[in-house]
Amino acid sequence: MHDLKPISLIILIFLFLILHSPYPAISAVLDDIELPDGFEITEYAQGLGDARFMAESPDGIIFVASMDRGEVLALPDKNGDGKADGVKTYVSGLKRPNSIAFHDGYLYVGETDKISRFEYNGYDKEPGKKEVLVTGLPNNGHFTKTVEFGPDGKMYVSMGSSCNVCVEKDERRATILVYSPDGKDGKVYASGLRNSVGLTLHPDTSALWATDNGRDWLGDNLPPEEVNVIEEGKDYGWPYCYGDKIPDPDFKEPGKCTDTVKPVVKMQAHSAPLGLVFYDGDMFPDEYKGDLFVAYHGSWNRNVPTGYKVVRIKMKNGQPDGINDFASGWLQGKKRSGQPVDVLVGPSGELFVSDDMRGVIYRITFPEKN
């Protein structure tokens, strides 16, 4: 028997990895995704590791934070075929980055224990030297940090809780913090937010909207997940209450709920809503204009799994007016084939969806309108 040639060995290894992959092929996943009539979903980029939050750069390039790789990746599509030309490592050596934001000539990164930034001169240019703006952020429990800039030019940072339900000793936990763009003058902006991973601005009012993940171990259907409109100085309830000012059974202190703010949207418990974005593009049908898309990362401890999809929250006169599945199918029975993290409206009006389970970004389009 002759020894296998190196090229044959490589092919055999490749086939073995495909056949023994714990996940179905991406083509099979795409076939499972259900969308409203006229919409299409394709793979924009793959091999991204834990693909978390995305942002569009000033020069129109899609970027994504890769948590396990400790990198920020640039995904240009210069030939305009709807698929990334390649994956370019723009920044490396980061500590579990979850989110990115472009502001005033800088790329900001929410690392697990700090906020840093890099001067940005284009995706094909070297970034500036790393500047660490905020240090010493606690990174146990809910460890991700999400960065967003408001119309006031200030930097907002979400900080999850250290626990399922408890009274925090560190006042920064379970809050949204606010800083000047250079990381100074930090303070608590809003509290009572157990884990507000997703932040976005309303395109008309510029109000800050945020998802919030409710506590566990109150059964399959409690408490509801939330979307909140964040206002300075407001308390959104956790840990003493949830939903419509309902006292948490671990505390039973209804007086603590009197002045808390109710969510503007209540969603299925344990859906784990993360990224959210208002649709302000021109590709989708007109009735989608201004609606809110939310990525459900999916349940981990529910008897009947839920989530693993993207939902559309219809808006009417500036207020939420019902929730419908928009892109679903990453959950088939109890088997999952992907976990949506973030949603981003692209430069052509498409909707990008990141998936940290598969290391993929999907692109959803509506070709019929063109």
C-alpha atoms as one frame of an Amber mdcrd trajectory, in Angstrom:
protein
   0.000   0.000   0.000   1.433   3.345  -1.047   1.585   6.277   1.335  -0.986
   8.997   0.728   0.327  12.049  -0.991   0.129  15.253   1.085  -2.628  16.724
  -1.100  -4.729  13.548  -0.701  -4.248  13.666   3.055  -5.434  17.283   3.159
  -8.558  16.381   1.190  -9.324  13.481   3.539  -8.914  15.696   6.595 -11.180
  18.321   5.036 -13.876  15.746   4.275 -13.606  14.325   7.792 -14.139  17.771
   9.342 -17.193  18.405   7.163 -18.765  15.028   7.922 -18.124  15.321  11.652
 -18.972  19.001  12.102 -21.398  19.582  15.009 -23.280  22.094  12.845 -25.179
  21.623   9.593 -23.711  23.121   6.439 -24.431  26.817   5.964 -26.449  26.058
   2.830 -28.742  23.821   4.885 -29.111  26.549   7.508 -30.079  29.112   4.898
 -32.663  26.707   3.484 -34.272  26.520   6.938 -34.621  30.273   7.426 -38.173
  31.531   7.018 -38.682  35.125   5.845 -41.668  37.172   4.687 -42.496  36.832
   0.997 -40.023  38.552  -1.300 -37.089  38.573   1.127 -33.876  36.590   0.619
 -31.035  35.616   2.953 -27.446  34.857   1.939 -24.114  34.446   3.660 -22.116
  37.686   3.676 -19.008  36.486   5.538 -17.879  33.416   7.470 -14.946  32.286
   9.614 -15.436  35.197  12.006 -15.216  33.407  15.369 -17.661  34.725  17.968
 -19.132  37.371  15.671 -20.770  39.890  17.981 -21.734  43.505  17.322 -21.306
  45.240  13.984 -20.874  48.818  12.773 -20.554  50.564   9.437 -17.407  52.667
   9.079 -17.362  56.217   7.681 -16.092  54.773   4.388 -18.991  52.327   4.134
 -17.293  49.109   5.320 -18.966  46.565   7.616 -16.925  45.835  10.760 -17.579
  43.236  13.442 -16.121  42.443  16.872 -14.885  38.853  17.197 -14.964  38.012
  20.883 -13.000  34.770  21.031 -10.393  35.975  18.529  -9.915  39.236  20.411
 -10.131  41.135  17.142 -12.071  43.707  15.181 -12.579  42.532  11.603 -13.209
  44.562   8.452 -15.428  42.988   5.782 -15.245  45.039   2.577 -17.430  44.331
  -0.438 -15.739  46.473  -3.045 -17.131  44.585  -6.052 -20.678  45.002  -4.766
 -21.713  41.370  -5.143 -23.316  41.190  -1.692 -20.537  39.066  -0.219 -17.434
  40.169   1.672 -14.301  40.142  -0.499 -12.377  38.737   2.456 -11.825  39.049
   6.198  -9.268  41.661   7.250  -8.032  41.798  10.843  -8.107  45.499  11.596
  -7.271  45.361  15.328  -6.025  42.405  17.376  -4.917  41.712  20.941  -8.220
  42.784  22.502  -9.840  41.265  25.593 -13.191  39.693  24.690 -14.487  42.594
  22.594 -18.273  42.690  22.296 -19.072  45.947  20.527 -17.654  48.648  18.281
 -18.678  52.187  17.381 -17.311  54.815  15.012 -17.316  58.378  16.315 -15.536
  61.569  15.337 -12.586  59.900  13.588 -12.136  57.016  16.027 -13.082  53.367
  16.286 -14.256  52.643  19.837 -14.192  49.099  21.246 -16.079  47.731  24.246
 -13.682  45.194  25.751 -14.747  43.151  28.757 -12.811  45.256  31.300 -12.170
  48.505  29.445 -13.183  50.907  26.694 -10.495  51.641  24.126 -10.259  53.530
  20.856  -8.114  53.756  17.730  -7.764  56.605  15.268  -9.526  55.570  12.056
  -8.278  56.584   8.614  -9.888  53.901   6.464 -10.239  50.128   6.548  -7.153
  49.659   4.356  -4.955  51.927   6.507  -3.253  51.009   9.772  -5.230  52.084
  12.857  -3.782  54.611  15.234  -2.153  53.613  18.497  -4.516  52.094  21.045
  -5.843  54.527  23.632  -7.388  53.017  26.751 -10.080  55.428  27.906 -11.867
  53.594  30.719 -10.218  50.914  32.863 -11.189  48.709  35.769 -14.636  47.749
  34.556 -15.890  44.635  36.380 -16.014  41.594  34.117 -17.544  38.810  36.173
 -21.136  37.698  35.663 -22.539  39.514  32.650 -19.211  40.617  31.225 -19.952
  42.272  27.878 -19.654  46.015  27.333 -21.672  47.742  24.608 -20.735  51.221
  23.401 -23.066  53.718  21.708 -22.801  57.459  21.080 -25.726  59.769  21.639
 -26.694  62.918  19.732 -25.051  64.846  22.562 -21.703  63.346  21.537 -21.389
  61.472  24.817 -20.410  57.816  25.106 -22.956  55.398  26.607 -21.796  52.031
  27.951 -24.030  49.185  29.111 -22.869  47.281  32.181 -24.654  44.032  33.075
 -25.213  42.575  36.528 -22.843  40.269  38.382 -25.612  37.802  39.220 -29.042
  36.462  38.377 -30.827  38.559  40.997 -29.087  40.388  43.859 -28.411  43.817
  45.318 -25.179  44.961  43.713 -22.376  46.409  45.814 -20.874  48.154  42.802
 -23.255  50.926  41.690 -21.980  50.617  38.115 -23.498  47.158  37.730 -26.877
  46.681  35.995 -26.752  50.186  34.549 -26.005  52.262  31.521 -23.066  54.570
  32.170 -22.239  57.797  30.375 -18.818  59.324  29.669 -17.319  62.105  27.628
 -15.779  60.745  24.382 -12.323  60.681  26.005 -13.582  58.421  28.792 -13.722
  61.093  31.487 -16.554  62.297  33.727 -18.138  58.847  33.972 -21.360  58.392
  35.919 -24.459  56.210  36.108 -26.988  57.390  33.535 -29.818  54.880  34.196
 -30.136  51.922  36.595 -32.211  48.795  37.213 -31.164  47.213  33.900 -30.072
  43.624  34.515 -28.277  43.127  31.202 -28.926  45.689  28.479 -26.595  44.283
  25.835 -28.188  46.069  22.865 -28.268  49.866  22.462 -29.554  51.933  19.549
 -30.804  55.432  18.766 -34.251  56.246  17.427 -33.707  57.825  13.975 -36.284
  60.604  14.536 -36.132  61.397  18.250 -32.500  60.297  18.906 -33.748  58.658
  22.122 -31.644  55.777  23.427 -33.427  52.422  23.214 -32.100  49.245  24.853
 -32.912  45.571  25.165 -32.827  44.027  28.637 -32.498  40.362  29.597 -34.685
  39.381  32.542 -33.704  37.105  35.414 -33.790  33.288  35.365 -35.484  30.614
  37.495 -39.012  32.002  37.632 -40.293  29.414  35.168 -40.494  29.225  31.399
 -42.594  32.356  30.935 -41.406  34.848  33.547 -40.171  37.491  33.619 -40.685
  39.052  30.183 -37.671  40.272  28.255 -37.775  44.007  27.656 -37.098  46.891
  25.341 -36.764  50.182  27.212 -36.452  53.822  26.275 -33.555  54.990  28.407
 -33.818  58.308  30.219 -31.324  59.932  32.537 -31.802  59.211  36.222 -34.532
  56.607  35.708 -34.747  53.232  37.473 -35.963  50.311  35.332 -36.687  47.948
  38.214 -34.103  45.206  38.584 -33.602  43.479  40.995 -36.713  44.433  42.969
 -39.288  44.266  40.191 -39.834  43.403  36.548 -42.298  44.047  33.726 -45.202
  46.292  34.705 -43.838  47.082  38.179 -44.299  43.490  39.401 -42.362  42.784
  42.632 -39.696  40.095  42.370 -40.610  37.133  44.635 -37.088  37.020  46.046
 -37.570  40.486  47.573 -41.335  41.075  47.895 -40.898  44.823  48.274 -43.652
  46.427  46.156 -42.671  49.852  47.422 -39.448  49.601  45.458 -41.452  49.460
  42.217 -43.478  52.632  42.649 -41.123  54.919  40.743 -39.660  52.431  38.283
 -40.138  52.700  34.520 -42.198  50.107  32.655 -40.809  48.631  29.432 -42.134
  49.917  26.113 -42.038  46.339  24.772 -42.424  43.043  26.630 -41.172  39.882
  24.902 -41.146  36.125  25.491 -39.115  35.210  28.581 -35.660  33.718  27.959
 -35.492  34.883  24.349 -32.249  36.744  25.209 -32.723  39.850  23.045 -29.389
  41.430  22.148 -28.828  43.775  19.202 -31.591  46.043  17.924 -31.883  48.596
  15.139 -34.529  50.830  13.596 -34.913  50.284   9.879 -34.009  53.494   8.051
 -32.988  52.020   4.687 -34.697  52.171   1.315 -34.472  48.561   0.107 -37.324
  47.032   2.131 -41.001  47.734   1.413 -42.222  51.111   2.639 -44.211  49.603
   5.504 -40.940  48.548   7.158 -39.655  52.115   7.413 -39.014  53.017  11.046
 -39.768  49.538  12.399 -37.502  47.990  15.018 -35.588  44.750  14.420 -34.333
  42.741  17.414 -31.974  39.744  17.427 -32.938  36.936  19.834 -29.842  35.024
  20.906 -31.977  32.226  22.350 -32.739  30.459  25.628 -30.315  28.303  27.555
 -32.459  26.982  30.430 -36.053  26.922  29.175 -37.826  23.530  29.051 -39.027
  24.324  25.539 -36.292  26.354  23.786 -37.217  29.743  22.404 -35.575  32.592
  20.526 -32.862  31.984  17.893 -34.457  34.418  15.459 -34.895  38.038  14.423
 -38.201  39.755  15.136 -39.816  42.872  13.732 -41.524  45.273  16.133 -43.945
  47.378  14.141 -44.010  51.056  15.013 -47.108  53.238  14.793 -47.019  56.948
  15.608 -43.646  56.416  17.269 -44.865  53.630  19.543 -44.450  49.830  19.351
 -47.483  48.141  17.801 -46.952  44.377  17.802 -44.169  41.817  17.318 -43.779
  39.363  14.433 -41.109  36.868  13.489 -39.024  38.240  10.646 -36.196  35.708
  10.215 -36.623  32.375  11.992 -35.438  28.797  11.571 -32.142  28.711  13.449
 -34.105  26.586  15.941 -35.596  23.336  14.650 -37.339  21.543  17.510 -34.636
  21.488  20.162 -31.743  21.667  17.701 -30.114  25.019  17.056 -28.060  25.913
  14.025 -27.227  29.514  14.848 -27.522  32.291  17.430 -28.273  35.799  16.148
 -26.455  38.531  18.067 -26.750  41.847  16.276 -28.669  43.505  13.446 -27.368
  46.343  11.281 -28.884  48.265   8.379 -26.275  48.254   5.618 -25.342  50.967
   3.108 -27.690  49.547   0.456 -30.614  49.133   2.873 -30.040  45.436   3.488
 -30.190  43.958   6.986 -27.045  42.267   8.300 -27.350  39.660  11.084 -24.326
  38.403  13.042 -24.201  34.870  14.460 -21.620  34.050  17.147 -22.364  30.326
  17.112 -21.433  29.833  13.473 -19.060  32.772  13.055 -21.170  34.123  10.206
 -22.800  37.354   9.080 -25.976  36.940   7.022 -27.359  39.483   4.550 -31.127
  39.873   4.142 -32.366  41.677   1.059 -35.610  42.472  -0.749 -34.666  42.142
  -4.451 -38.206  42.671  -5.776 -38.138  46.374  -4.960 -35.135  46.958  -7.234
